Amino acid sequence: MTGTEWTITATVLAGLFGLLIGSFLNVCIYRWPRDLSVVRPRSCCPSCLAGLLEKAGIPLYSEDAEFEEAIDAGEFARFAPAARIAWYDNIPVLSYLLLRGRCRRCGAAIGWRYPLVEALTGVLFAWFVWHLGPTLAALKFCVFAALMVGLVFSDLETLLLPDEMTIGGFFLGLVFAVLAPRTGLFSGILGLMGMATGLRAGSLVEALIGGLLPAGTIWFGGWLFEKIRGKEGLGFGDVKMLAAVGAFLGIQGALMTVILGSVAGAVIGWIYIKVKGEDAGSYQLPFGTFLGAAALYSALAGNGLLNWYARGV
């Protein structure tokens, strides 16, 4: 097998694996904000589950839960198996098309988020492997892409950013800084100052500073806004999300993410508020969604992967 054939094969396999990861991300997006296990029970139809709970006289929503659509974990584990989705109805993208976007059992519409998350994750996985090859660097950015896709749609749907993806993403970024090291702004500065560090140590320093400095800065800005205006201006989930972005992309990638995400959030948010007639003073903007999209762009642009002819970092 030639080098080109091997790259094509690896890219196709990465895309298929990305579809599977996207399917799992859909489970995480639905369950983690509701404090439900993503392992058991297996995937189930939310509409079928709602019907079973209604017949049993159990309220679907918990009034005292922070998240208005929280489901009691015990009742979920009890009734979800009866609403289980068959394996042949759970094939990424394909099952959605064959079922024409509706549940086979109850006929309820399947949200557009499901095939979109699967397809987007598959495309991103294939894209990174095509440009970086079957390497640790490609694996690093595939993991990063999965985290960002999950956070983008979780915030868009629930206005929550699960710690499993934000805090977990920060520590994964530190791990990949050692496994797939790269030079950055601060590692270069340390070298100029005569503080020689190995590639892996310098990469870890870059990931730590890239994660903590921008996150700490916007946290302070949000804290200051709250003290001055008397209302929350930035959720702590956004801070933790930016820490994960910086751990993967370094200080430059994190700053690019903040700038692009802020501009996009301000422009698109203003347009949406005007079109929908929302109250600008009380409307909660899913800032994490804009941060995640900007982070994905930063990962692509920062590695030259937006150039169709680029073949490496």
NUKEDREN-708483 format. One record per residue (C-alpha): residue in one letter; x, y, z. Coordinates in Angstrom, 2 decimals. Example, Ala and Ser with C-alpha at 12.3 -4.5 7.8 and 13.67 -1.06 7.14 Angstrom:
2
+---------+---------+---------+---------+
| residuo |    east |   north |      up |
+---------+---------+---------+---------+
|       A |   12.30 |   -4.50 |    7.80 |
|       S |   13.67 |   -1.06 |    7.14 |
+---------+---------+---------+---------+
//
This chain:
313
+---------+---------+---------+---------+
| residuo |    east |   north |      up |
+---------+---------+---------+---------+
|       M |    0.00 |    0.00 |    0.00 |
|       T |    1.41 |    3.38 |   -1.03 |
|       G |    1.62 |    6.38 |    1.27 |
|       T |   -1.36 |    8.03 |   -0.44 |
|       E |   -3.46 |    4.87 |   -0.25 |
|       W |   -2.63 |    4.50 |    3.44 |
|       T |   -3.60 |    8.13 |    4.11 |
|       I |   -6.92 |    7.70 |    2.28 |
|       T |   -7.66 |    4.48 |    4.18 |
|       A |   -6.81 |    6.10 |    7.51 |
|       T |   -8.97 |    9.11 |    6.64 |
|       V |  -11.99 |    6.96 |    5.79 |
|       L |  -11.58 |    4.93 |    8.98 |
|       A |  -11.23 |    8.13 |   11.01 |
|       G |  -14.41 |    9.50 |    9.46 |
|       L |  -16.34 |    6.32 |   10.28 |
|       F |  -14.98 |    6.32 |   13.83 |
|       G |  -15.94 |    9.98 |   14.10 |
|       L |  -19.54 |    9.07 |   13.21 |
|       L |  -19.59 |    6.60 |   16.11 |
|       I |  -18.07 |    9.14 |   18.49 |
|       G |  -20.66 |   11.65 |   17.31 |
|       S |  -23.40 |    9.19 |   18.20 |
|       F |  -21.92 |    8.86 |   21.69 |
|       L |  -21.65 |   12.65 |   21.96 |
|       N |  -25.40 |   12.88 |   21.39 |
|       V |  -25.88 |   10.67 |   24.44 |
|       C |  -23.52 |   12.89 |   26.46 |
|       I |  -25.24 |   16.10 |   25.31 |
|       Y |  -28.61 |   14.78 |   26.50 |
|       R |  -27.56 |   13.02 |   29.70 |
|       W |  -24.64 |   14.88 |   31.31 |
|       P |  -26.53 |   18.18 |   31.81 |
|       R |  -29.28 |   16.12 |   33.45 |
|       D |  -26.78 |   14.28 |   35.72 |
|       L |  -27.61 |   10.94 |   34.11 |
|       S |  -25.22 |    8.08 |   33.38 |
|       V |  -23.95 |    7.85 |   29.80 |
|       V |  -23.16 |    4.16 |   30.24 |
|       R |  -26.42 |    2.62 |   31.46 |
|       P |  -29.09 |    2.21 |   30.31 |
|       R |  -28.48 |    2.08 |   26.58 |
|       S |  -29.72 |    4.77 |   24.16 |
|       C |  -33.45 |    5.41 |   24.38 |
|       C |  -35.99 |    7.64 |   22.68 |
|       P |  -36.79 |   10.72 |   24.85 |
|       S |  -40.33 |   10.88 |   23.45 |
|       C |  -41.01 |    7.21 |   24.20 |
|       L |  -39.58 |    7.73 |   27.69 |
|       A |  -41.79 |   10.77 |   28.26 |
|       G |  -44.84 |    8.73 |   27.26 |
|       L |  -43.95 |    5.91 |   29.66 |
|       L |  -43.42 |    8.35 |   32.53 |
|       E |  -46.71 |   10.09 |   31.77 |
|       K |  -48.62 |    6.80 |   31.79 |
|       A |  -47.04 |    5.94 |   35.13 |
|       G |  -48.07 |    9.32 |   36.54 |
|       I |  -44.47 |   10.43 |   37.03 |
|       P |  -43.63 |   14.06 |   36.12 |
|       L |  -40.97 |   14.38 |   33.45 |
|       Y |  -39.63 |   17.61 |   34.90 |
|       S |  -38.27 |   18.21 |   38.36 |
|       E |  -39.39 |   21.59 |   39.73 |
|       D |  -36.46 |   22.00 |   42.11 |
|       A |  -33.78 |   21.01 |   39.62 |
|       E |  -31.32 |   23.61 |   38.37 |
|       F |  -31.87 |   22.36 |   34.84 |
|       E |  -35.58 |   22.61 |   34.02 |
|       E |  -35.60 |   19.37 |   32.06 |
|       A |  -33.83 |   17.25 |   34.67 |
|       I |  -35.12 |   13.70 |   34.97 |
|       D |  -34.90 |   11.71 |   38.18 |
|       A |  -31.99 |    9.29 |   37.71 |
|       G |  -33.81 |    6.42 |   39.42 |
|       E |  -36.92 |    6.76 |   37.27 |
|       F |  -34.75 |    7.15 |   34.18 |
|       A |  -32.93 |    3.90 |   34.89 |
|       R |  -36.25 |    2.18 |   35.56 |
|       F |  -38.16 |    3.24 |   32.45 |
|       A |  -35.43 |    3.89 |   29.86 |
|       P |  -34.92 |    0.20 |   28.93 |
|       A |  -38.53 |    0.03 |   27.71 |
|       A |  -37.83 |    3.00 |   25.43 |
|       R |  -34.56 |    1.54 |   24.14 |
|       I |  -33.58 |    2.20 |   20.54 |
|       A |  -32.77 |   -0.92 |   18.50 |
|       W |  -29.23 |   -1.14 |   17.17 |
|       Y |  -30.42 |   -0.97 |   13.56 |
|       D |  -32.18 |    2.31 |   14.34 |
|       N |  -29.06 |    3.73 |   15.94 |
|       I |  -26.63 |    3.68 |   13.01 |
|       P |  -25.13 |    7.19 |   12.74 |
|       V |  -26.79 |    9.38 |   10.07 |
|       L |  -27.99 |    6.38 |    8.03 |
|       S |  -30.74 |    5.38 |   10.49 |
|       Y |  -31.98 |    8.97 |   10.62 |
|       L |  -32.31 |    9.01 |    6.83 |
|       L |  -33.96 |    5.59 |    6.64 |
|       L |  -36.43 |    6.49 |    9.39 |
|       R |  -37.06 |    9.87 |    7.72 |
|       G |  -36.30 |   11.62 |   10.96 |
|       R |  -38.95 |    9.87 |   13.07 |
|       C |  -38.89 |    7.28 |   15.85 |
|       R |  -39.98 |    3.85 |   14.63 |
|       R |  -41.97 |    3.15 |   17.82 |
|       C |  -43.75 |    6.41 |   18.72 |
|       G |  -43.43 |    8.34 |   15.47 |
|       A |  -42.07 |   11.46 |   17.17 |
|       A |  -39.67 |   13.64 |   15.21 |
|       I |  -35.98 |   13.03 |   15.87 |
|       G |  -34.14 |   16.28 |   16.50 |
|       W |  -31.86 |   17.62 |   13.75 |
|       R |  -29.07 |   17.80 |   16.31 |
|       Y |  -28.51 |   14.03 |   16.21 |
|       P |  -27.43 |   13.56 |   12.58 |
|       L |  -25.68 |   16.95 |   12.56 |
|       V |  -23.45 |   16.11 |   15.52 |
|       E |  -22.63 |   12.70 |   14.02 |
|       A |  -21.83 |   14.07 |   10.56 |
|       L |  -19.84 |   17.05 |   11.87 |
|       T |  -17.72 |   14.87 |   14.15 |
|       G |  -17.05 |   12.40 |   11.33 |
|       V |  -16.00 |   15.18 |    8.95 |
|       L |  -13.69 |   16.78 |   11.53 |
|       F |  -12.03 |   13.45 |   12.37 |
|       A |  -11.45 |   12.73 |    8.69 |
|       W |  -10.17 |   16.27 |    8.10 |
|       F |   -7.55 |   16.12 |   10.84 |
|       V |   -6.30 |   12.67 |    9.86 |
|       W |   -6.15 |   13.63 |    6.17 |
|       H |   -3.95 |   16.62 |    6.94 |
|       L |   -1.91 |   15.31 |    9.88 |
|       G |   -1.84 |   11.62 |    9.02 |
|       P |   -2.49 |    8.78 |   11.51 |
|       T |   -0.38 |   10.48 |   14.20 |
|       L |   -0.68 |   11.46 |   17.85 |
|       A |   -1.14 |   15.05 |   16.69 |
|       A |   -4.20 |   13.98 |   14.67 |
|       L |   -5.54 |   12.03 |   17.65 |
|       K |   -5.08 |   15.10 |   19.84 |
|       F |   -7.11 |   17.30 |   17.52 |
|       C |   -9.76 |   14.63 |   16.99 |
|       V |  -10.28 |   14.47 |   20.76 |
|       F |  -10.36 |   18.27 |   20.87 |
|       A |  -12.91 |   18.37 |   18.06 |
|       A |  -15.16 |   15.87 |   19.86 |
|       L |  -15.03 |   17.95 |   23.05 |
|       M |  -15.84 |   21.18 |   21.25 |
|       V |  -18.71 |   19.69 |   19.24 |
|       G |  -20.19 |   18.27 |   22.44 |
|       L |  -19.87 |   21.60 |   24.25 |
|       V |  -21.23 |   23.64 |   21.34 |
|       F |  -24.47 |   21.69 |   21.17 |
|       S |  -24.79 |   21.16 |   24.91 |
|       D |  -24.69 |   24.92 |   25.51 |
|       L |  -26.95 |   25.61 |   22.54 |
|       E |  -29.56 |   23.16 |   23.82 |
|       T |  -29.31 |   23.47 |   27.61 |
|       L |  -27.15 |   26.54 |   28.37 |
|       L |  -24.95 |   24.16 |   30.37 |
|       L |  -21.35 |   23.09 |   29.80 |
|       P |  -20.73 |   19.73 |   31.51 |
|       D |  -17.64 |   19.49 |   33.72 |
|       E |  -16.89 |   16.13 |   32.15 |
|       M |  -16.04 |   17.98 |   28.93 |
|       T |  -14.60 |   21.22 |   30.32 |
|       I |  -12.51 |   20.13 |   33.31 |
|       G |  -11.91 |   16.75 |   31.71 |
|       G |  -10.87 |   18.53 |   28.52 |
|       F |   -8.36 |   20.68 |   30.42 |
|       F |   -6.58 |   17.64 |   31.84 |
|       L |   -6.71 |   15.81 |   28.52 |
|       G |   -5.07 |   18.86 |   26.95 |
|       L |   -2.23 |   18.60 |   29.47 |
|       V |   -1.79 |   14.90 |   28.70 |
|       F |   -1.63 |   15.53 |   24.95 |
|       A |    0.83 |   18.39 |   25.54 |
|       V |    3.25 |   15.69 |   26.69 |
|       L |    2.25 |   12.94 |   24.25 |
|       A |    2.13 |   15.20 |   21.17 |
|       P |    4.40 |   18.13 |   22.16 |
|       R |    4.67 |   21.33 |   20.17 |
|       T |    6.46 |   24.63 |   20.63 |
|       G |    4.49 |   27.74 |   21.47 |
|       L |    4.77 |   31.36 |   22.51 |
|       F |    5.81 |   30.81 |   26.12 |
|       S |    8.15 |   27.90 |   25.45 |
|       G |    9.89 |   30.16 |   22.92 |
|       I |   10.12 |   32.98 |   25.46 |
|       L |   11.65 |   30.63 |   28.02 |
|       G |   14.25 |   29.64 |   25.45 |
|       L |   15.14 |   33.29 |   24.73 |
|       M |   15.52 |   33.90 |   28.46 |
|       G |   18.06 |   31.09 |   28.65 |
|       M |   15.67 |   28.86 |   30.58 |
|       A |   16.16 |   25.83 |   28.40 |
|       T |   13.43 |   23.23 |   28.63 |
|       G |   12.87 |   19.99 |   26.82 |
|       L |   10.22 |   19.89 |   24.12 |
|       R |    7.74 |   18.00 |   26.28 |
|       A |    8.30 |   20.18 |   29.36 |
|       G |    8.00 |   23.35 |   27.27 |
|       S |    4.82 |   22.04 |   25.67 |
|       L |    3.34 |   21.27 |   29.09 |
|       V |    4.20 |   24.78 |   30.33 |
|       E |    2.56 |   26.23 |   27.22 |
|       A |   -0.59 |   24.16 |   27.84 |
|       L |   -0.78 |   25.18 |   31.51 |
|       I |   -0.33 |   28.88 |   30.82 |
|       G |   -2.56 |   28.72 |   27.74 |
|       G |   -5.29 |   27.15 |   29.82 |
|       L |   -5.06 |   29.13 |   33.04 |
|       L |   -4.11 |   32.66 |   31.95 |
|       P |   -6.95 |   33.42 |   29.45 |
|       A |   -9.48 |   31.57 |   31.61 |
|       G |   -8.39 |   33.49 |   34.68 |
|       T |   -8.54 |   36.77 |   32.78 |
|       I |  -12.11 |   36.36 |   31.55 |
|       W |  -13.15 |   35.04 |   34.97 |
|       F |  -11.85 |   38.27 |   36.51 |
|       G |  -13.66 |   40.28 |   33.83 |
|       G |  -16.90 |   38.45 |   34.59 |
|       W |  -16.42 |   38.93 |   38.33 |
|       L |  -15.78 |   42.65 |   37.84 |
|       F |  -18.87 |   42.97 |   35.62 |
|       E |  -21.00 |   41.28 |   38.27 |
|       K |  -19.70 |   43.62 |   40.98 |
|       I |  -20.35 |   46.72 |   38.88 |
|       R |  -23.66 |   45.77 |   37.25 |
|       G |  -25.03 |   43.52 |   39.98 |
|       K |  -25.76 |   40.61 |   37.63 |
|       E |  -23.84 |   37.67 |   36.21 |
|       G |  -22.14 |   38.51 |   32.93 |
|       L |  -20.29 |   35.25 |   32.32 |
|       G |  -20.97 |   31.70 |   33.42 |
|       F |  -18.17 |   29.78 |   35.12 |
|       G |  -18.71 |   26.99 |   32.60 |
|       D |  -17.37 |   29.32 |   29.90 |
|       V |  -14.24 |   29.90 |   32.00 |
|       K |  -13.62 |   26.17 |   32.39 |
|       M |  -14.28 |   25.65 |   28.69 |
|       L |  -11.67 |   28.25 |   27.78 |
|       A |   -9.18 |   26.55 |   30.10 |
|       A |   -9.68 |   23.34 |   28.09 |
|       V |   -9.24 |   25.24 |   24.81 |
|       G |   -5.99 |   26.81 |   26.03 |
|       A |   -4.63 |   23.49 |   27.25 |
|       F |   -5.05 |   22.07 |   23.73 |
|       L |   -4.26 |   25.13 |   21.59 |
|       G |   -1.92 |   27.17 |   23.79 |
|       I |   -2.11 |   30.86 |   24.63 |
|       Q |   -2.36 |   32.03 |   21.02 |
|       G |   -5.16 |   29.62 |   20.17 |
|       A |   -7.04 |   30.57 |   23.35 |
|       L |   -6.76 |   34.30 |   22.63 |
|       M |   -7.90 |   33.77 |   19.03 |
|       T |  -10.85 |   31.79 |   20.36 |
|       V |  -11.87 |   34.54 |   22.80 |
|       I |  -11.66 |   37.26 |   20.16 |
|       L |  -13.52 |   35.36 |   17.45 |
|       G |  -16.09 |   33.93 |   19.87 |
|       S |  -16.80 |   37.34 |   21.40 |
|       V |  -17.20 |   39.07 |   18.05 |
|       A |  -19.41 |   36.29 |   16.65 |
|       G |  -21.47 |   36.15 |   19.84 |
|       A |  -22.00 |   39.91 |   19.87 |
|       V |  -22.96 |   40.19 |   16.20 |
|       I |  -25.05 |   37.03 |   15.84 |
|       G |  -26.57 |   37.46 |   19.31 |
|       W |  -27.62 |   41.04 |   18.55 |
|       I |  -29.21 |   39.99 |   15.25 |
|       Y |  -31.07 |   37.09 |   16.91 |
|       I |  -32.35 |   39.30 |   19.73 |
|       K |  -33.60 |   41.90 |   17.25 |
|       V |  -35.26 |   39.36 |   14.97 |
|       K |  -36.93 |   37.46 |   17.83 |
|       G |  -37.80 |   40.60 |   19.79 |
|       E |  -36.05 |   39.31 |   22.92 |
|       D |  -35.10 |   41.51 |   25.86 |
|       A |  -31.37 |   42.22 |   25.45 |
|       G |  -31.00 |   42.78 |   29.18 |
|       S |  -32.30 |   39.39 |   30.26 |
|       Y |  -31.69 |   37.08 |   27.29 |
|       Q |  -29.10 |   34.39 |   28.03 |
|       L |  -26.70 |   34.03 |   25.13 |
|       P |  -25.13 |   30.55 |   24.71 |
|       F |  -21.62 |   32.02 |   24.70 |
|       G |  -20.09 |   28.56 |   24.96 |
|       T |  -21.51 |   27.74 |   21.54 |
|       F |  -19.64 |   30.66 |   19.99 |
|       L |  -16.47 |   29.83 |   21.94 |
|       G |  -16.60 |   26.23 |   20.71 |
|       A |  -17.10 |   27.20 |   17.08 |
|       A |  -14.26 |   29.74 |   17.35 |
|       A |  -12.04 |   27.12 |   18.99 |
|       L |  -12.59 |   24.70 |   16.13 |
|       Y |  -11.75 |   27.44 |   13.64 |
|       S |   -8.63 |   28.31 |   15.67 |
|       A |   -7.52 |   24.67 |   15.65 |
|       L |   -7.87 |   24.52 |   11.87 |
|       A |   -6.39 |   27.94 |   11.12 |
|       G |   -3.62 |   27.62 |   13.68 |
|       N |   -2.34 |   24.47 |   11.99 |
|       G |   -2.72 |   25.68 |    8.43 |
|       L |   -5.48 |   23.14 |    7.89 |
|       L |   -7.78 |   25.62 |    6.19 |
|       N |   -5.39 |   25.51 |    3.27 |
|       W |   -6.44 |   22.68 |    0.97 |
|       Y |   -2.79 |   21.96 |    0.18 |
|       A |   -1.49 |   21.92 |    3.74 |
|       R |   -0.13 |   18.55 |    4.79 |
|       G |    1.22 |   19.10 |    8.28 |
|       V |    1.62 |   21.29 |   11.32 |
+---------+---------+---------+---------+
//
